[in-house]
Amino acid sequence: MALVDNTALTTEALPGPAAAPETETGLSGGNLLDPGFRLTLRPMRYPQFYDMYRDAIRNTWTVEEIDFSDDLVDLQRKLLPAERHMINRLVAFFATGDSIVSNNLVLNLYKHINSPEARMFLSRQLY
């Protein structure tokens, strides 16, 4: 079985590995798009992704944290019809956009990422 050189698939925008542990093929080094399937988080090759995952968790709020009871009243009574229309369009746009991004992450990107910590970060964006 021949090994595929995936170095051309990486970009400088991606964080580099913290360490270059030996891979399942016996080769040291590697990149985010290495062939193979790692199931364990440790040792981490890309701790930056784990940090981004933890930051994403800290930046998440839930509906229980915010009182929305006045919002519907404000939407119906305080806004002009054109403003209400714009708000409804924006909400619809972002709901659709989030769905498109989620589908793209799952169907196109996630399957190419081997690093568990990078997968954790990507999956956090689906929430």
Order of alpha helices (4+ residues) and beta strands (2+ residues): alpha-alpha-alpha-alpha
